[in-house]
Amino acid sequence: MSAAFWLARAGLCLAYVYSGLAKLIDFPAAIAEQQHFGLQPAALFAAATIAVQLGGSALVLFAQGRMAALGAAALAGFTVIATIIGHPFWTMSGIERFHNLNAFLEHAGLIGGFGLITLIALQASAANKSCAPAR
């Protein structure tokens, strides 16, 4: 993997690594965040969020092939769910709607980026299998 490609992946993962570490360091705040969004049991959702954010990011940054695709797909799926829960702009009006719509659209871009990482990793995995010598 080229340095430029790794840096692009790191840019996609930066917010997830930061958020996952912050939640890990202050787990009570992570639980409170889950409670704020009505997710119960909050501790389980907080732990799952940390696992997906840090585990998915580690796979995107350090794995190859299907494992990198798994990490990217996990982060994409997580982002779809978190965006729908966290930025329901369709229920809002005024400046609140404006800010949440912008955040929703920015998250859609992250989902697209992780989708590309997933497709590229799967394509590279398939190409490596077709080029491997038969045993």
C-alpha positions as CSV (number, residue, x, y, z in Angstrom):
1,M,0.0,0.0,0.0
2,S,1.4,3.4,-1.0
3,A,2.0,6.1,1.6
4,A,-0.6,8.3,-0.1
5,F,-3.2,5.6,0.0
6,W,-2.5,4.9,3.7
7,L,-2.7,8.7,4.5
8,A,-6.1,8.8,2.7
9,R,-7.3,5.9,4.8
10,A,-6.0,7.6,7.9
11,G,-7.9,10.7,7.1
12,L,-11.1,8.7,6.8
13,C,-10.4,7.0,10.1
14,L,-9.2,9.9,12.1
15,A,-12.5,10.9,13.7
16,Y,-13.3,7.3,14.5
17,V,-9.9,6.7,16.2
18,Y,-10.3,9.9,18.2
19,S,-13.9,9.2,19.2
20,G,-13.1,5.6,20.1
21,L,-10.1,6.5,22.3
22,A,-12.1,9.3,24.0
23,K,-14.9,6.9,24.8
24,L,-12.4,4.3,26.0
25,I,-10.7,6.9,28.3
26,D,-14.0,8.3,29.6
27,F,-16.4,5.3,29.5
28,P,-19.0,7.0,31.8
29,A,-19.3,9.8,29.2
30,A,-19.6,7.2,26.4
31,I,-22.5,5.6,28.4
32,A,-24.1,9.0,28.8
33,E,-23.9,9.6,25.1
34,Q,-25.7,6.4,24.4
35,Q,-28.4,7.2,26.9
36,H,-28.8,10.7,25.3
37,F,-29.8,8.9,22.1
38,G,-32.1,6.5,23.9
39,L,-29.9,3.4,23.3
40,Q,-30.3,0.7,26.0
41,P,-28.5,-1.0,27.5
42,A,-26.2,2.0,27.2
43,A,-23.0,0.3,28.4
44,L,-23.4,-2.4,25.8
45,F,-23.9,0.2,23.0
46,A,-20.9,2.2,24.2
47,A,-18.7,-0.9,24.2
48,A,-19.9,-1.9,20.8
49,T,-19.3,1.6,19.5
50,I,-15.7,1.6,20.8
51,A,-15.0,-1.8,19.3
52,V,-16.3,-0.8,15.9
53,Q,-14.6,2.5,15.9
54,L,-11.2,1.2,17.0
55,G,-11.3,-2.3,15.5
56,G,-12.7,-1.1,12.2
57,S,-10.1,1.7,12.0
58,A,-7.3,-0.8,12.8
59,L,-8.4,-3.1,10.0
60,V,-8.7,-0.2,7.5
61,L,-5.2,1.1,8.4
62,F,-3.2,-2.1,8.9
63,A,-5.0,-5.0,7.2
64,Q,-5.2,-5.9,3.6
65,G,-7.7,-7.6,1.4
66,R,-10.9,-9.0,2.9
67,M,-10.0,-7.9,6.5
68,A,-9.5,-4.3,5.3
69,A,-12.8,-4.6,3.5
70,L,-14.5,-5.9,6.7
71,G,-13.2,-2.9,8.7
72,A,-14.3,-0.4,6.1
73,A,-17.7,-2.0,5.7
74,A,-18.1,-2.1,9.5
75,L,-17.3,1.7,9.7
76,A,-19.6,2.4,6.8
77,G,-22.5,0.5,8.4
78,F,-21.8,2.1,11.8
79,T,-21.8,5.5,10.2
80,V,-25.2,4.9,8.4
81,I,-26.8,4.0,11.8
82,A,-25.1,6.7,13.8
83,T,-26.0,9.4,11.2
84,I,-29.7,8.4,11.1
85,I,-29.8,8.4,14.9
86,G,-27.6,11.5,15.5
87,H,-28.7,13.8,12.7
88,P,-32.4,13.5,12.0
89,F,-32.6,16.8,10.1
90,W,-36.0,15.8,8.7
91,T,-37.5,16.3,12.2
92,M,-36.1,19.8,12.6
93,S,-36.4,23.4,11.2
94,G,-34.4,26.5,11.0
95,I,-30.7,26.6,11.9
96,E,-30.9,23.3,13.7
97,R,-32.1,21.6,10.5
98,F,-29.3,23.4,8.5
99,H,-26.6,22.2,10.8
100,N,-27.9,18.6,11.0
101,L,-28.4,18.4,7.3
102,N,-24.8,19.5,6.7
103,A,-23.5,16.9,9.2
104,F,-25.8,14.2,7.6
105,L,-24.3,15.0,4.1
106,E,-20.7,15.0,5.5
107,H,-21.3,11.6,7.0
108,A,-22.7,10.4,3.7
109,G,-19.3,11.3,2.2
110,L,-17.6,9.2,4.8
111,I,-19.9,6.3,4.0
112,G,-18.9,6.7,0.4
113,G,-15.3,6.8,1.2
114,F,-15.5,3.6,3.2
115,G,-17.5,2.0,0.4
116,L,-14.6,2.8,-1.9
117,I,-12.1,1.3,0.5
118,T,-14.3,-1.8,0.7
119,L,-14.5,-2.2,-3.0
120,I,-10.8,-1.5,-3.6
121,A,-9.7,-4.0,-0.9
122,L,-12.0,-6.7,-2.3
123,Q,-10.8,-6.1,-5.8
124,A,-7.2,-6.3,-4.7
125,S,-7.9,-9.5,-2.8
126,A,-9.5,-11.1,-5.9
127,A,-6.6,-9.9,-8.1
128,N,-4.1,-11.4,-5.6
129,K,-5.9,-14.8,-5.6
130,S,-6.0,-14.9,-9.4
131,C,-2.3,-14.1,-9.7
132,A,-1.2,-16.6,-7.0
133,P,0.5,-19.7,-8.2
134,A,-1.5,-22.9,-7.9
135,R,-0.5,-25.3,-5.1
